Amino acid sequence: VCTPRQARRALIGAGLLGAVTAWIATADAETQIDWEFATEIRRDWPPIAACATALGLTDTDLDNLFAAAGAL
């Protein structure tokens, strides 16, 4: 689990924020609302897996992103 701020900063650090933002823009309204207004981002949130698949990220990549986010 990380905060939205931590998630976005980790994505910037990994050069993925633009790609994730573009993917979110194509997602359903509920996913967009959750991404915009969530107070925490959970590793087990189903759209995380869907986005990772779309971007070609592995489970290890996601784990590393969440670890990086947690360290911020």
TAPE-V460535 format. One record per residue. N is the residue number from 1. RES is the residue in one letter. SS is DSSP state (A for helix, B for strand, O for the rest). PHI is phi in whole degrees, -180 to 180 (999 if undefined). NEAR is the number of other C-alpha atoms within 8 Angstrom. Layout:
N:RES:SS:PHI:NEAR, N:RES:SS:PHI:NEAR
//
This chain:
1:V:O:999:8, 2:C:B:-146:11, 3:T:O:-82:9, 4:P:A:-58:11, 5:R:A:-61:6, 6:Q:A:-62:11, 7:A:A:-60:13, 8:R:A:-67:9, 9:R:A:-68:10, 10:A:A:-65:13, 11:L:A:-65:11, 12:I:A:-61:9, 13:G:A:-60:7, 14:A:O:-91:8, 15:G:O:71:7, 16:L:O:-114:9, 17:L:A:-60:10, 18:G:A:-62:7, 19:A:A:-67:8, 20:V:A:-67:9, 21:T:A:-60:8, 22:A:A:-66:8, 23:W:A:-65:9, 24:I:A:-58:10, 25:A:A:-63:7, 26:T:A:-97:6, 27:A:O:-79:8, 28:D:O:-68:6, 29:A:A:-60:6, 30:E:A:-63:6, 31:T:A:-64:10, 32:Q:A:-61:11, 33:I:A:-64:9, 34:D:A:-60:8, 35:W:A:-63:10, 36:E:A:-74:6, 37:F:A:-117:6, 38:A:O:-63:9, 39:T:O:-93:6, 40:E:O:-150:8, 41:I:B:-113:12, 42:R:O:-101:7, 43:R:O:-61:9, 44:D:O:-93:6, 45:W:O:-68:8, 46:P:A:-51:6, 47:P:A:-63:7, 48:I:A:-62:9, 49:A:A:-64:9, 50:A:A:-64:8, 51:C:A:-65:10, 52:A:A:-59:11, 53:T:A:-61:9, 54:A:A:-62:7, 55:L:A:-95:7, 56:G:O:76:6, 57:L:O:-91:10, 58:T:O:-92:8, 59:D:A:-60:6, 60:T:A:-64:7, 61:D:A:-59:8, 62:L:A:-64:11, 63:D:A:-58:9, 64:N:A:-66:8, 65:L:A:-64:12, 66:F:A:-67:13, 67:A:A:-64:8, 68:A:A:-63:9, 69:A:A:-63:12, 70:G:A:-65:9, 71:A:O:-84:5, 72:L:O:-85:7
//
